[in-house]
Amino acid sequence: MDVAANLEQLFFAIVARATAVWPTVAAVADLLIAIVASAHVILHKRDVRAAIGWAGLVWLVPFLGALLYWLLGINRIRRRAARLDRPLAVVRESRRVYAAGSNRGGDAPLAPLVELVARATGSPLLPGNLVTPLVDGVEAYPAMLEEIANARRSILFTTYIFDHDRAGTLFLDALAAARRRGVEVRVLIDGVGARYSRPRMTRLLASRGVPVAEFLTPTVPLPNPYFNLRNHRKILVVDGRRAFTGGMNVREGCLLDLVPPPRHPIRDLHFAFDGPVVEQIFAAGAVDWHFATGERLAGEAWALDTAPAGAVEARAIPVGPDEDFETLGTTILGALAVARRRVSIVTPYFLPDSVVISALRLAALRGVRVDIVLPEHSNLRFVEWASMAQLPQVIGDDCWVWLSPPPFDHSKLMVVDGEWSLVGTANWDARSLRLNFEIDVECYDPTLAAALDELVERRIEASRLLRCEEIEARPLPIRLRDNLARLFTPYL
C-alpha cells in the first residue's frame, strides 16, 4: 500500500509540476512563433493593410493566428513557368510590346486604356476576333460539348470545379470519347475544386484513359472556398482553333433546364472565342499544364489555327499571385478612369479595396452612371456579410447597386460606354484580383458591348434597387456581424 501511495503521490507531483510549467512553455512558444511569423509578414506582404491584418492576427490570436497565416497567407508558389519561356511569343516578350495591329490609337477615347493594358500585360491587342456570349449552361455546355465531339487533334481543358454529377458525366463521356478517337486531351482541375464532389473527377478521368492533373493539391483534404492561390481559370481550347472562357464551372447547377431541376441552380455567363486571341488564351492554359505536369504542349497536335474571324479587338489578361497580380486591378482602374457615360458591372462577389471604391465614386462624381448587379443572396454567406458592410461606401451619387433574385448569379462582366467589355473568370474581390490565378479578356467592339449591355438591362429589370437606408435600418447585431466580416476582406 505504501508503494502504491508513493507512486500516486509521485504521479500527482509530476502532473502539478507540468501544470505549473506548461503556461510558461506555451507563452514562450507562442512568442517565438509570433516573432517568426511577423517577420515573414513584414518581409513578404507588399500590401500594408494585409501586413497589418496578418500581424495583428498572429499576435492577438495565440497559435491559431500563426496557423491561419501558414495555411492561407503564404504564397508558396515558385512557379517554374514564371522562369521558363512562354509557349507562345504572344504572351510576353517585352514590356515594350504595345497595341501592335490595333486600329485604336490617336485621339480615340479608349486609346489611353489600350496603351495602359498593353504596358501592364506586355501583350498586343489583337484584331479579327469573333466573341459569342453563351448564357447559362443551357447555351454554354452544348456548345462546348459539340466542339469536344468534333475535335480532331487536341483538347486543352482547365477548370476550377469539375463535379461528378449530371453535367460532369456529360463532359467525362465526351472527353473519354475524344481520347478513344486519338485526340490529344489534357484536363487540369484545381486541387481544391477537384474535391467538391466524390468520387473525384480526376480519378474517373484517369480510369477512362484521359490525361488529367491537379493544380496545387492542398495539404488539407477537404474542399474550402477560402483557400488561397487557387487556379480559378476556366479554359477550353479545341484544335487550337476555338476557345471558351468565362465564369462557368462544370456542375449541374448551371443546367437550369434539367429534370428534375438541380438542387442549387446557378446563372452564369461564358464566351466562345474565334480568332487570334485564342493564342493568348491557349498560352495561359498551356503554362498552367506545364507547371502542374512538366509537359510542354508542343507538336503538330497542338498547332494553332487562329485566322481572323470577326471584328472584335481583344486581348487576354491572365493574372496570378506569382506575377502580374496587379494587372487586372490596374485594367479595371484604367477603365473606370476613361469612362464617360456608363459603367455596368455584374459580379457574384463584390469586395473591392479602398482604391477601387474610390475609383467607382470618382467616376460617379464625374457624371458616369455606375450600375452594379449582385446576387440577392450569395452562396458564400461570410462574403455576403462583408459585402453588405462595404456597400454604403459605394451607393450614392450616380452609383446604383441592384440585387438580383434567385437563382444565384455567378456571372462576371464589365461594360464601359457601350464600347469596351471585360469578360472572364475574375470576381471583384481580393481573392480574384490578388490571390488566385484568373484569366479575363478585354474586348473593343460596340456590337458586342451593346449585346452585353442589353443582358445587364434584363438583369436590372428583374432586380431590386438597394438603398443605404435599408442597410442602416437592419438590426444592430446584423450590422455588427457584417462589419466584423468586413475586417477579413483582404482574405476573402
One Martini backbone bead per residue (centre of mass of N, CA, C, O) as a GRO file, in nm:
protein
  492
    1MET     BB    1   0.057   0.063  -0.020
    2ASP     BB    2   0.298   0.254   0.001
    3VAL     BB    3   0.378   0.230  -0.294
    4ALA     BB    4   0.113   0.331  -0.414
    5ALA     BB    5   0.110   0.602  -0.267
    6ASN     BB    6   0.378   0.705  -0.381
    7LEU     BB    7   0.302   0.691  -0.680
    8GLU     BB    8   0.064   0.882  -0.658
    9GLN     BB    9   0.224   1.126  -0.555
   10LEU     BB   10   0.419   1.138  -0.797
   11PHE     BB   11   0.213   1.184  -1.017
   12PHE     BB   12   0.088   1.451  -0.902
   13ALA     BB   13   0.355   1.603  -0.901
   14ILE     BB   14   0.406   1.597  -1.203
   15VAL     BB   15   0.145   1.731  -1.286
   16ALA     BB   16   0.186   1.992  -1.126
   17ARG     BB   17   0.451   2.071  -1.259
   18ALA     BB   18   0.346   2.079  -1.552
   19THR     BB   19   0.119   2.283  -1.499
   20ALA     BB   20   0.311   2.514  -1.406
   21VAL     BB   21   0.496   2.516  -1.676
   22TRP     BB   22   0.317   2.526  -1.934
   23PRO     BB   23   0.246   2.832  -1.965
   24THR     BB   24   0.538   2.917  -2.019
   25VAL     BB   25   0.592   2.745  -2.266
   26ALA     BB   26   0.356   2.855  -2.436
   27ALA     BB   27   0.441   3.155  -2.430
   28VAL     BB   28   0.718   3.117  -2.565
   29ALA     BB   29   0.621   2.977  -2.820
   30ASP     BB   30   0.431   3.203  -2.916
   31LEU     BB   31   0.646   3.423  -2.933
   32LEU     BB   32   0.827   3.289  -3.145
   33ILE     BB   33   0.612   3.248  -3.362
   34ALA     BB   34   0.528   3.547  -3.387
   35ILE     BB   35   0.803   3.655  -3.476
   36VAL     BB   36   0.837   3.485  -3.731
   37ALA     BB   37   0.568   3.557  -3.868
   38SER     BB   38   0.608   3.867  -3.870
   39ALA     BB   39   0.861   3.869  -4.040
   40HIS     BB   40   0.728   3.745  -4.288
   41VAL     BB   41   0.518   3.961  -4.331
   42ILE     BB   42   0.708   4.208  -4.363
   43LEU     BB   43   0.877   4.084  -4.609
   44HIS     BB   44   0.609   3.975  -4.808
   45LYS     BB   45   0.402   4.214  -4.765
   46ARG     BB   46   0.299   4.475  -4.972
   47ASP     BB   47   0.040   4.515  -4.825
   48VAL     BB   48  -0.026   4.696  -4.552
   49ARG     BB   49  -0.302   4.586  -4.460
   50ALA     BB   50  -0.225   4.288  -4.468
   51ALA     BB   51   0.011   4.307  -4.272
   52ILE     BB   52  -0.148   4.413  -4.029
   53GLY     BB   53  -0.358   4.188  -4.016
   54TRP     BB   54  -0.167   3.946  -3.977
   55ALA     BB   55  -0.009   4.051  -3.733
   56GLY     BB   56  -0.255   4.079  -3.549
   57LEU     BB   57  -0.342   3.782  -3.559
   58VAL     BB   58  -0.081   3.658  -3.448
   59TRP     BB   59  -0.088   3.820  -3.166
   60LEU     BB   60  -0.409   3.787  -3.077
   61VAL     BB   61  -0.393   3.470  -3.180
   62PRO     BB   62  -0.284   3.213  -3.045
   63PHE     BB   63  -0.146   3.007  -3.291
   64LEU     BB   64  -0.391   3.039  -3.487
   65GLY     BB   65  -0.282   3.281  -3.644
   66ALA     BB   66  -0.029   3.135  -3.756
   67LEU     BB   67  -0.183   2.903  -3.891
   68LEU     BB   68  -0.348   3.078  -4.088
   69TYR     BB   69  -0.104   3.200  -4.228
   70TRP     BB   70   0.019   2.932  -4.325
   71LEU     BB   71  -0.237   2.848  -4.494
   72LEU     BB   72  -0.332   3.154  -4.634
   73GLY     BB   73  -0.074   3.380  -4.647
   74ILE     BB   74   0.120   3.198  -4.818
   75ASN     BB   75   0.326   3.208  -5.100
   76ARG     BB   76   0.432   2.893  -5.239
   77ILE     BB   77   0.483   2.987  -5.518
   78ARG     BB   78   0.730   2.857  -5.767
   79ARG     BB   79   0.695   2.919  -6.073
   80ARG     BB   80   0.841   2.778  -6.335
   81ALA     BB   81   0.690   2.942  -6.555
   82ALA     BB   82   0.821   3.224  -6.481
   83ARG     BB   83   1.122   3.098  -6.595
   84LEU     BB   84   1.000   3.029  -6.864
   85ASP     BB   85   0.922   2.988  -7.163
   86ARG     BB   86   0.682   3.067  -7.349
   87PRO     BB   87   0.479   2.903  -7.571
   88LEU     BB   88   0.428   3.201  -7.677
   89ALA     BB   89   0.509   3.508  -7.812
   90VAL     BB   90   0.242   3.666  -7.717
   91VAL     BB   91   0.272   3.685  -7.410
   92ARG     BB   92   0.605   3.760  -7.338
   93GLU     BB   93   0.879   3.970  -7.446
   94SER     BB   94   0.782   4.269  -7.357
   95ARG     BB   95   0.710   4.581  -7.209
   96ARG     BB   96   0.722   4.710  -7.526
   97VAL     BB   97   0.446   4.598  -7.596
   98TYR     BB   98   0.193   4.699  -7.783
   99ALA     BB   99  -0.078   4.777  -8.011
  100ALA     BB  100  -0.040   4.563  -8.222
  101GLY     BB  101  -0.274   4.593  -8.491
  102SER     BB  102  -0.431   4.824  -8.392
  103ASN     BB  103  -0.690   5.079  -8.453
  104ARG     BB  104  -0.632   5.200  -8.164
  105GLY     BB  105  -0.576   5.550  -8.148
  106GLY     BB  106  -0.482   5.847  -8.071
  107ASP     BB  107  -0.799   6.019  -7.993
  108ALA     BB  108  -0.932   5.796  -7.876
  109PRO     BB  109  -1.096   5.738  -7.584
  110LEU     BB  110  -0.948   5.435  -7.547
  111ALA     BB  111  -0.638   5.467  -7.591
  112PRO     BB  112  -0.528   5.472  -7.295
  113LEU     BB  113  -0.621   5.178  -7.235
  114VAL     BB  114  -0.457   5.033  -7.445
  115GLU     BB  115  -0.181   5.123  -7.332
  116LEU     BB  116  -0.203   5.029  -7.042
  117VAL     BB  117  -0.246   4.720  -7.097
  118ALA     BB  118   0.006   4.680  -7.263
  119ARG     BB  119   0.204   4.753  -7.036
  120ALA     BB  120   0.095   4.551  -6.818
  121THR     BB  121   0.116   4.278  -7.011
  122GLY     BB  122   0.285   4.273  -7.297
  123SER     BB  123   0.033   4.260  -7.490
  124PRO     BB  124  -0.149   4.249  -7.766
  125LEU     BB  125  -0.391   4.383  -7.960
  126LEU     BB  126  -0.632   4.177  -8.131
  127PRO     BB  127  -0.760   4.140  -8.428
  128GLY     BB  128  -1.024   3.934  -8.562
  129ASN     BB  129  -1.270   3.867  -8.364
  130LEU     BB  130  -1.497   3.626  -8.218
  131VAL     BB  131  -1.771   3.690  -7.986
  132THR     BB  132  -1.970   3.456  -7.784
  133PRO     BB  133  -2.235   3.455  -7.596
  134LEU     BB  134  -2.315   3.234  -7.306
  135VAL     BB  135  -2.613   3.151  -7.148
  136ASP     BB  136  -2.565   2.944  -6.953
  137GLY     BB  137  -2.559   2.598  -6.972
  138VAL     BB  138  -2.767   2.577  -7.205
  139GLU     BB  139  -2.546   2.709  -7.406
  140ALA     BB  140  -2.252   2.625  -7.326
  141TYR     BB  141  -2.237   2.314  -7.311
  142PRO     BB  142  -2.320   2.236  -7.602
  143ALA     BB  143  -2.088   2.394  -7.738
  144MET     BB  144  -1.855   2.242  -7.599
  145LEU     BB  145  -1.939   1.947  -7.669
  146GLU     BB  146  -1.929   1.984  -7.975
  147GLU     BB  147  -1.628   2.046  -7.994
  148ILE     BB  148  -1.532   1.782  -7.866
  149ALA     BB  149  -1.674   1.592  -8.077
  150ASN     BB  150  -1.502   1.749  -8.328
  151ALA     BB  151  -1.234   1.673  -8.253
  152ARG     BB  152  -0.896   1.596  -8.402
  153ARG     BB  153  -0.632   1.678  -8.208
  154SER     BB  154  -0.718   1.888  -7.954
  155ILE     BB  155  -0.749   1.921  -7.580
  156LEU     BB  156  -0.789   2.197  -7.352
  157PHE     BB  157  -0.874   2.164  -6.995
  158THR     BB  158  -0.974   2.416  -6.760
  159THR     BB  159  -1.071   2.399  -6.405
  160TYR     BB  160  -1.204   2.434  -6.092
  161ILE     BB  161  -1.483   2.274  -6.134
  162PHE     BB  162  -1.553   1.902  -6.139
  163ASP     BB  163  -1.827   1.736  -6.122
  164HIS     BB  164  -2.006   1.446  -6.003
  165ASP     BB  165  -2.256   1.465  -6.237
  166ARG     BB  166  -2.460   1.535  -6.493
  167ALA     BB  167  -2.252   1.728  -6.620
  168GLY     BB  168  -1.983   1.576  -6.575
  169THR     BB  169  -2.062   1.324  -6.742
  170LEU     BB  170  -2.071   1.459  -7.016
  171PHE     BB  171  -1.766   1.535  -7.018
  172LEU     BB  172  -1.643   1.263  -6.962
  173ASP     BB  173  -1.751   1.120  -7.216
  174ALA     BB  174  -1.638   1.320  -7.430
  175LEU     BB  175  -1.335   1.297  -7.353
  176ALA     BB  176  -1.311   0.988  -7.381
  177ALA     BB  177  -1.397   0.976  -7.680
  178ALA     BB  178  -1.167   1.152  -7.787
  179ARG     BB  179  -0.940   0.968  -7.694
  180ARG     BB  180  -1.030   0.718  -7.864
  181ARG     BB  181  -0.985   0.886  -8.142
  182GLY     BB  182  -0.683   1.032  -8.082
  183VAL     BB  183  -0.702   1.269  -7.905
  184GLU     BB  184  -0.545   1.524  -7.749
  185VAL     BB  185  -0.575   1.521  -7.390
  186ARG     BB  186  -0.617   1.788  -7.136
  187VAL     BB  187  -0.669   1.794  -6.775
  188LEU     BB  188  -0.729   2.070  -6.541
  189ILE     BB  189  -0.761   2.068  -6.183
  190ASP     BB  190  -0.822   2.196  -5.906
  191GLY     BB  191  -0.741   2.085  -5.590
  192VAL     BB  192  -1.007   2.192  -5.459
  193GLY     BB  193  -1.230   2.157  -5.683
  194ALA     BB  194  -1.193   1.835  -5.694
  195ARG     BB  195  -1.346   1.817  -5.384
  196TYR     BB  196  -1.669   1.874  -5.433
  197SER     BB  197  -1.671   1.564  -5.520
  198ARG     BB  198  -1.790   1.214  -5.524
  199PRO     BB  199  -1.594   1.101  -5.705
  200ARG     BB  200  -1.327   1.213  -5.841
  201MET     BB  201  -1.254   1.322  -6.160
  202THR     BB  202  -0.961   1.240  -6.176
  203ARG     BB  203  -1.019   0.934  -6.148
  204LEU     BB  204  -1.224   0.896  -6.378
  205LEU     BB  205  -1.049   0.997  -6.609
  206ALA     BB  206  -0.811   0.804  -6.569
  207SER     BB  207  -0.989   0.540  -6.605
  208ARG     BB  208  -1.048   0.654  -6.922
  209GLY     BB  209  -0.757   0.771  -7.036
  210VAL     BB  210  -0.731   1.067  -6.922
  211PRO     BB  211  -0.531   1.325  -6.901
  212VAL     BB  212  -0.466   1.428  -6.558
  213ALA     BB  213  -0.460   1.717  -6.329
  214GLU     BB  214  -0.346   1.893  -6.048
  215PHE     BB  215  -0.365   2.210  -5.891
  216LEU     BB  216  -0.240   2.228  -5.613
  217THR     BB  217  -0.247   2.021  -5.382
  218PRO     BB  218  -0.378   2.006  -5.086
  219THR     BB  219  -0.309   1.937  -4.749
  220VAL     BB  220  -0.611   1.962  -4.720
  221PRO     BB  221  -0.879   1.732  -4.801
  222LEU     BB  222  -1.076   1.975  -4.803
  223PRO     BB  223  -1.308   2.179  -4.912
  224ASN     BB  224  -1.218   2.540  -4.962
  225PRO     BB  225  -1.316   2.861  -5.063
  226TYR     BB  226  -1.066   3.017  -4.885
  227PHE     BB  227  -0.843   2.926  -5.041
  228ASN     BB  228  -0.552   2.999  -5.178
  229LEU     BB  229  -0.402   2.976  -5.483
  230ARG     BB  230  -0.603   2.932  -5.715
  231ASN     BB  231  -0.737   2.781  -6.008
  232HIS     BB  232  -0.991   2.987  -6.170
  233ARG     BB  233  -0.974   2.882  -6.444
  234LYS     BB  234  -1.163   2.868  -6.765
  235ILE     BB  235  -1.050   2.639  -7.021
  236LEU     BB  236  -1.120   2.591  -7.377
  237VAL     BB  237  -0.929   2.414  -7.633
  238VAL     BB  238  -0.983   2.344  -7.986
  239ASP     BB  239  -0.755   2.284  -8.225
  240GLY     BB  240  -0.645   2.584  -8.195
  241ARG     BB  241  -0.934   2.754  -8.270
  242ARG     BB  242  -1.118   2.728  -8.006
  243ALA     BB  243  -1.248   2.925  -7.728
  244PHE     BB  244  -1.317   2.910  -7.369
  245THR     BB  245  -1.460   3.151  -7.134
  246GLY     BB  246  -1.542   3.214  -6.780
  247GLY     BB  247  -1.759   3.133  -6.503
  248MET     BB  248  -1.787   2.823  -6.578
  249ASN     BB  249  -1.837   2.541  -6.444
  250VAL     BB  250  -1.872   2.186  -6.367
  251ARG     BB  251  -2.222   2.183  -6.305
  252GLU     BB  252  -2.563   2.121  -6.274
  253GLY     BB  253  -2.660   2.410  -6.184
  254CYS     BB  254  -2.631   2.531  -6.488
  255LEU     BB  255  -2.878   2.336  -6.560
  256LEU     BB  256  -3.193   2.476  -6.573
  257ASP     BB  257  -3.341   2.226  -6.757
  258LEU     BB  258  -3.351   2.013  -6.564
  259VAL     BB  259  -3.477   1.668  -6.502
  260PRO     BB  260  -3.458   1.731  -6.236
  261PRO     BB  261  -3.377   1.992  -6.074
  262PRO     BB  262  -3.143   2.152  -5.931
  263ARG     BB  263  -3.063   2.230  -5.608
  264HIS     BB  264  -2.833   2.457  -5.719
  265PRO     BB  265  -2.890   2.707  -5.897
  266ILE     BB  266  -2.709   2.866  -6.186
  267ARG     BB  267  -2.599   3.156  -6.304
  268ASP     BB  268  -2.427   3.233  -6.622
  269LEU     BB  269  -2.114   3.318  -6.811
  270HIS     BB  270  -1.999   3.264  -7.142
  271PHE     BB  271  -1.728   3.224  -7.399
  272ALA     BB  272  -1.660   3.244  -7.743
  273PHE     BB  273  -1.351   3.206  -7.940
  274ASP     BB  274  -1.238   3.361  -8.246
  275GLY     BB  275  -0.904   3.386  -8.323
  276PRO     BB  276  -0.607   3.524  -8.213
  277VAL     BB  277  -0.683   3.513  -7.896
  278VAL     BB  278  -0.648   3.206  -7.861
  279GLU     BB  279  -0.346   3.209  -7.806
  280GLN     BB  280  -0.358   3.348  -7.527
  281ILE     BB  281  -0.541   3.144  -7.389
  282PHE     BB  282  -0.368   2.893  -7.439
  283ALA     BB  283  -0.112   2.986  -7.294
  284ALA     BB  284  -0.227   2.984  -7.007
  285GLY     BB  285  -0.298   2.678  -7.002
  286ALA     BB  286  -0.014   2.567  -7.080
  287VAL     BB  287   0.137   2.675  -6.834
  288ASP     BB  288  -0.025   2.524  -6.621
  289TRP     BB  289   0.038   2.240  -6.723
  290HIS     BB  290   0.342   2.263  -6.699
  291PHE     BB  291   0.349   2.313  -6.394
  292ALA     BB  292   0.192   2.044  -6.309
  293THR     BB  293   0.377   1.831  -6.519
  294GLY     BB  294   0.616   1.935  -6.737
  295GLU     BB  295   0.451   1.966  -7.000
  296ARG     BB  296   0.470   2.037  -7.334
  297LEU     BB  297   0.257   2.188  -7.578
  298ALA     BB  298   0.367   2.026  -7.858
  299GLY     BB  299   0.316   2.016  -8.192
  300GLU     BB  300   0.081   1.931  -8.419
  301ALA     BB  301  -0.165   1.900  -8.222
  302TRP     BB  302  -0.092   2.215  -8.100
  303ALA     BB  303  -0.161   2.374  -8.325
  304LEU     BB  304  -0.252   2.682  -8.459
  305ASP     BB  305  -0.590   2.826  -8.569
  306THR     BB  306  -0.605   3.194  -8.607
  307ALA     BB  307  -0.794   3.326  -8.792
  308PRO     BB  308  -0.979   3.559  -8.890
  309ALA     BB  309  -1.346   3.610  -8.764
  310GLY     BB  310  -1.375   3.928  -8.688
  311ALA     BB  311  -1.425   4.266  -8.518
  312VAL     BB  312  -1.273   4.202  -8.257
  313GLU     BB  313  -1.081   4.346  -8.010
  314ALA     BB  314  -0.835   4.151  -7.826
  315ARG     BB  315  -0.728   4.060  -7.477
  316ALA     BB  316  -0.553   3.873  -7.269
  317ILE     BB  317  -0.567   3.847  -6.886
  318PRO     BB  318  -0.338   3.700  -6.708
  319VAL     BB  319  -0.344   3.607  -6.357
  320GLY     BB  320  -0.124   3.605  -6.054
  321PRO     BB  321   0.070   3.560  -5.758
  322ASP     BB  322   0.350   3.532  -5.908
  323GLU     BB  323   0.237   3.743  -6.124
  324ASP     BB  324   0.045   4.006  -6.222
  325PHE     BB  325  -0.158   4.077  -5.969
  326GLU     BB  326  -0.222   4.394  -6.077
  327THR     BB  327  -0.338   4.400  -6.369
  328LEU     BB  328  -0.649   4.388  -6.334
  329GLY     BB  329  -0.678   4.630  -6.147
  330THR     BB  330  -0.556   4.829  -6.351
  331THR     BB  331  -0.769   4.789  -6.569
  332ILE     BB  332  -1.014   4.882  -6.405
  333LEU     BB  333  -0.909   5.164  -6.338
  334GLY     BB  334  -0.877   5.254  -6.633
  335ALA     BB  335  -1.175   5.223  -6.715
  336LEU     BB  336  -1.288   5.424  -6.504
  337ALA     BB  337  -1.120   5.673  -6.605
  338VAL     BB  338  -1.248   5.670  -6.919
  339ALA     BB  339  -1.523   5.706  -6.842
  340ARG     BB  340  -1.830   5.893  -6.954
  341ARG     BB  341  -2.129   5.739  -6.902
  342ARG     BB  342  -2.095   5.405  -6.851
  343VAL     BB  343  -2.114   5.144  -6.592
  344SER     BB  344  -2.114   4.783  -6.597
  345ILE     BB  345  -2.176   4.540  -6.328
  346VAL     BB  346  -2.112   4.183  -6.289
  347THR     BB  347  -2.117   4.005  -5.969
  348PRO     BB  348  -2.097   3.773  -5.702
  349TYR     BB  349  -1.838   3.933  -5.578
  350PHE     BB  350  -1.811   4.234  -5.355
  351LEU     BB  351  -1.462   4.334  -5.253
  352PRO     BB  352  -1.333   4.608  -5.273
  353ASP     BB  353  -1.106   4.824  -5.243
  354SER     BB  354  -1.040   5.154  -5.178
  355VAL     BB  355  -0.945   5.224  -5.465
  356VAL     BB  356  -1.194   5.120  -5.622
  357ILE     BB  357  -1.404   5.279  -5.470
  358SER     BB  358  -1.293   5.556  -5.551
  359ALA     BB  359  -1.325   5.515  -5.858
  360LEU     BB  360  -1.631   5.482  -5.856
  361ARG     BB  361  -1.696   5.759  -5.725
  362LEU     BB  362  -1.553   5.937  -5.932
  363ALA     BB  363  -1.719   5.854  -6.172
  364ALA     BB  364  -1.990   5.949  -6.053
  365LEU     BB  365  -1.898   6.251  -6.008
  366ARG     BB  366  -1.858   6.282  -6.333
  367GLY     BB  367  -2.147   6.138  -6.443
  368VAL     BB  368  -2.127   5.838  -6.417
  369ARG     BB  369  -2.298   5.554  -6.464
  370VAL     BB  370  -2.331   5.304  -6.198
  371ASP     BB  371  -2.381   4.953  -6.235
  372ILE     BB  372  -2.453   4.701  -5.978
  373VAL     BB  373  -2.474   4.343  -5.994
  374LEU     BB  374  -2.616   4.136  -5.741
  375PRO     BB  375  -2.684   3.903  -5.536
  376GLU     BB  376  -2.908   3.866  -5.292
  377HIS     BB  377  -2.765   3.577  -5.248
  378SER     BB  378  -2.505   3.405  -5.138
  379ASN     BB  379  -2.302   3.108  -5.129
  380LEU     BB  380  -2.124   3.305  -4.937
  381ARG     BB  381  -2.199   3.432  -4.643
  382PHE     BB  382  -1.948   3.592  -4.549
  383VAL     BB  383  -1.930   3.763  -4.807
  384GLU     BB  384  -2.206   3.896  -4.782
  385TRP     BB  385  -2.154   4.046  -4.522
  386ALA     BB  386  -1.908   4.214  -4.614
  387SER     BB  387  -2.047   4.351  -4.855
  388MET     BB  388  -2.273   4.499  -4.699
  389ALA     BB  389  -2.069   4.680  -4.535
  390GLN     BB  390  -1.951   4.827  -4.807
  391LEU     BB  391  -2.183   4.957  -4.981
  392PRO     BB  392  -2.213   5.251  -4.855
  393GLN     BB  393  -1.944   5.349  -5.009
  394VAL     BB  394  -2.096   5.336  -5.302
  395ILE     BB  395  -2.358   5.448  -5.253
  396GLY     BB  396  -2.430   5.707  -5.476
  397ASP     BB  397  -2.515   5.932  -5.678
  398ASP     BB  398  -2.436   5.725  -5.971
  399CYS     BB  399  -2.456   5.471  -5.771
  400TRP     BB  400  -2.582   5.140  -5.837
  401VAL     BB  401  -2.753   4.878  -5.654
  402TRP     BB  402  -2.833   4.541  -5.751
  403LEU     BB  403  -3.066   4.275  -5.668
  404SER     BB  404  -3.074   3.951  -5.757
  405PRO     BB  405  -3.252   3.690  -5.800
  406PRO     BB  406  -3.316   3.391  -5.809
  407PRO     BB  407  -3.070   3.250  -5.914
  408PHE     BB  408  -2.755   3.233  -5.869
  409ASP     BB  409  -2.517   3.479  -5.979
  410HIS     BB  410  -2.193   3.402  -6.156
  411SER     BB  411  -2.136   3.642  -6.316
  412LYS     BB  412  -1.885   3.816  -6.534
  413LEU     BB  413  -1.896   4.181  -6.583
  414MET     BB  414  -1.783   4.460  -6.805
  415VAL     BB  415  -1.908   4.788  -6.911
  416VAL     BB  416  -1.800   5.062  -7.137
  417ASP     BB  417  -1.967   5.288  -7.327
  418GLY     BB  418  -2.049   5.068  -7.547
  419GLU     BB  419  -1.726   4.940  -7.621
  420TRP     BB  420  -1.625   4.796  -7.351
  421SER     BB  421  -1.507   4.467  -7.240
  422LEU     BB  422  -1.513   4.243  -6.948
  423VAL     BB  423  -1.418   3.899  -6.946
  424GLY     BB  424  -1.450   3.599  -6.725
  425THR     BB  425  -1.325   3.480  -6.393
  426ALA     BB  426  -1.334   3.738  -6.228
  427ASN     BB  427  -1.372   3.898  -5.935
  428TRP     BB  428  -1.458   4.159  -5.686
  429ASP     BB  429  -1.177   4.056  -5.527
  430ALA     BB  430  -0.891   3.960  -5.371
  431ARG     BB  431  -0.882   3.673  -5.474
  432SER     BB  432  -0.881   3.751  -5.783
  433LEU     BB  433  -0.677   4.013  -5.782
  434ARG     BB  434  -0.433   3.843  -5.591
  435LEU     BB  435  -0.469   3.502  -5.518
  436ASN     BB  436  -0.546   3.406  -5.803
  437PHE     BB  437  -0.601   3.234  -6.101
  438GLU     BB  438  -0.670   3.423  -6.395
  439ILE     BB  439  -0.901   3.507  -6.680
  440ASP     BB  440  -0.926   3.776  -6.903
  441VAL     BB  441  -1.114   3.974  -7.155
  442GLU     BB  442  -1.064   4.230  -7.371
  443CYS     BB  443  -1.318   4.428  -7.554
  444TYR     BB  444  -1.350   4.593  -7.880
  445ASP     BB  445  -1.705   4.648  -7.929
  446PRO     BB  446  -2.019   4.768  -7.984
  447THR     BB  447  -2.187   4.515  -8.039
  448LEU     BB  448  -2.107   4.352  -7.792
  449ALA     BB  449  -2.171   4.570  -7.579
  450ALA     BB  450  -2.473   4.589  -7.646
  451ALA     BB  451  -2.544   4.296  -7.572
  452LEU     BB  452  -2.445   4.321  -7.275
  453ASP     BB  453  -2.622   4.558  -7.191
  454GLU     BB  454  -2.885   4.406  -7.234
  455LEU     BB  455  -2.831   4.192  -7.023
  456VAL     BB  456  -2.812   4.388  -6.785
  457GLU     BB  457  -3.097   4.506  -6.812
  458ARG     BB  458  -3.243   4.240  -6.751
  459ARG     BB  459  -3.129   4.213  -6.468
  460ILE     BB  460  -3.238   4.481  -6.357
  461GLU     BB  461  -3.544   4.432  -6.406
  462ALA     BB  462  -3.525   4.175  -6.193
  463SER     BB  463  -3.439   4.378  -5.981
  464ARG     BB  464  -3.336   4.550  -5.684
  465LEU     BB  465  -3.295   4.835  -5.509
  466LEU     BB  466  -3.032   4.948  -5.312
  467ARG     BB  467  -3.029   5.113  -4.996
  468CYS     BB  468  -2.892   5.264  -4.729
  469GLU     BB  469  -3.140   5.255  -4.542
  470GLU     BB  470  -3.160   4.946  -4.538
  471ILE     BB  471  -2.885   4.888  -4.407
  472GLU     BB  472  -2.923   5.081  -4.149
  473ALA     BB  473  -3.205   4.928  -4.050
  474ARG     BB  474  -3.072   4.710  -3.936
  475PRO     BB  475  -2.988   4.529  -3.697
  476LEU     BB  476  -2.724   4.551  -3.492
  477PRO     BB  477  -2.616   4.255  -3.503
  478ILE     BB  478  -2.594   4.252  -3.813
  479ARG     BB  479  -2.396   4.490  -3.845
  480LEU     BB  480  -2.173   4.367  -3.673
  481ARG     BB  481  -2.129   4.112  -3.836
  482ASP     BB  482  -2.058   4.249  -4.109
  483ASN     BB  483  -1.816   4.425  -3.999
  484LEU     BB  484  -1.650   4.187  -3.909
  485ALA     BB  485  -1.624   4.056  -4.190
  486ARG     BB  486  -1.481   4.304  -4.325
  487LEU     BB  487  -1.197   4.259  -4.187
  488PHE     BB  488  -1.153   4.000  -4.405
  489THR     BB  489  -1.131   4.105  -4.700
  490PRO     BB  490  -0.823   4.038  -4.784
  491TYR     BB  491  -0.914   3.703  -4.759
  492LEU     BB  492  -1.193   3.661  -4.952
   0.00000   0.00000   0.00000
